[in-house]
Amino acid sequence: MKIEEVDKIITDFFKKTLERDAKVIKIAKSDDSLIGEAEIYEVSSFIKSLGLPTRVQDRNIYEIKLADNLEVVSYGRKEEVAKKE
């Protein structure tokens, strides 16, 4: 397994799931899985909730966990993942 393969799996997953381009900023191996982090720009949820038209985007960090066979096991926005732990 190469880092480039894992990077591609992560970016393809977010492209399909969130319909957004992702930039992988971290990949680390733990005991039984791989943990990655991806940077994704999304329309500002605050401004969107106000109903205002905007081009402002928030930078969100998503954490993704892959099993040894490179199957995505879980993912979530980093700040939300931290709050649950």
VMD Tcl script that draws the C-alpha trace (Angstrom):
set ca {
  {0.00 0.00 0.00}
  {1.33 3.39 -0.97}
  {0.47 6.75 0.52}
  {-0.63 7.93 -2.94}
  {-3.23 5.12 -3.06}
  {-4.63 6.08 0.34}
  {-4.69 9.75 -0.67}
  {-6.67 8.90 -3.81}
  {-9.14 6.71 -1.89}
  {-9.78 9.54 0.59}
  {-10.20 12.27 -2.05}
  {-12.44 10.03 -4.19}
  {-14.58 9.18 -1.15}
  {-15.21 12.83 -0.28}
  {-15.80 13.76 -3.92}
  {-18.51 11.08 -4.11}
  {-19.97 11.52 -0.61}
  {-19.89 15.29 -0.08}
  {-19.57 16.32 -3.73}
  {-16.58 18.47 -2.76}
  {-12.90 18.45 -3.57}
  {-10.73 17.46 -0.64}
  {-7.08 18.04 0.11}
  {-5.55 15.32 2.27}
  {-3.47 16.95 5.00}
  {-2.66 13.94 7.20}
  {-2.40 10.17 6.94}
  {-1.28 8.08 9.91}
  {-1.26 4.36 10.63}
  {-2.67 3.15 13.93}
  {-2.71 -0.42 15.23}
  {-5.50 -1.76 13.03}
  {-6.40 1.10 10.69}
  {-5.38 4.26 8.88}
  {-6.51 7.68 10.07}
  {-6.61 10.52 7.59}
  {-7.56 14.17 7.70}
  {-8.86 16.14 4.75}
  {-9.43 19.84 4.27}
  {-12.72 20.68 2.56}
  {-14.16 24.10 1.77}
  {-17.93 24.34 2.15}
  {-20.47 27.15 1.93}
  {-20.60 28.97 5.28}
  {-23.40 27.32 7.27}
  {-23.90 30.50 9.33}
  {-24.45 32.76 6.33}
  {-26.53 30.07 4.63}
  {-28.78 29.86 7.71}
  {-29.41 33.61 7.39}
  {-30.57 33.05 3.82}
  {-27.99 35.40 2.39}
  {-26.34 34.79 -0.97}
  {-22.58 34.46 -0.55}
  {-19.36 33.09 -1.89}
  {-17.90 32.83 1.62}
  {-16.72 29.33 2.42}
  {-15.69 27.72 5.68}
  {-12.58 25.58 5.89}
  {-13.57 22.30 7.54}
  {-11.31 19.45 8.55}
  {-12.75 15.95 8.25}
  {-11.30 12.86 9.89}
  {-11.63 9.55 8.08}
  {-10.79 6.06 9.30}
  {-9.92 3.26 6.91}
  {-9.57 -0.44 7.72}
  {-6.42 -2.33 6.68}
  {-8.20 -3.36 3.46}
  {-8.68 0.41 2.73}
  {-12.44 0.29 3.24}
  {-13.83 3.46 4.82}
  {-14.99 2.61 8.34}
  {-16.03 6.06 9.55}
  {-15.71 9.77 8.88}
  {-16.81 13.02 10.46}
  {-16.00 16.67 10.75}
  {-13.00 17.05 13.06}
  {-14.61 19.47 15.54}
  {-17.63 17.18 15.83}
  {-15.42 14.13 16.31}
  {-13.54 15.91 19.13}
  {-16.78 16.86 20.92}
  {-17.96 13.21 20.99}
  {-14.76 11.90 22.57}
}
mol new
graphics top color blue
foreach p $ca { graphics top sphere $p radius 0.5 }
foreach p [lrange $ca 0 end-1] q [lrange $ca 1 end] { graphics top cylinder $p $q radius 0.2 }
display resetview
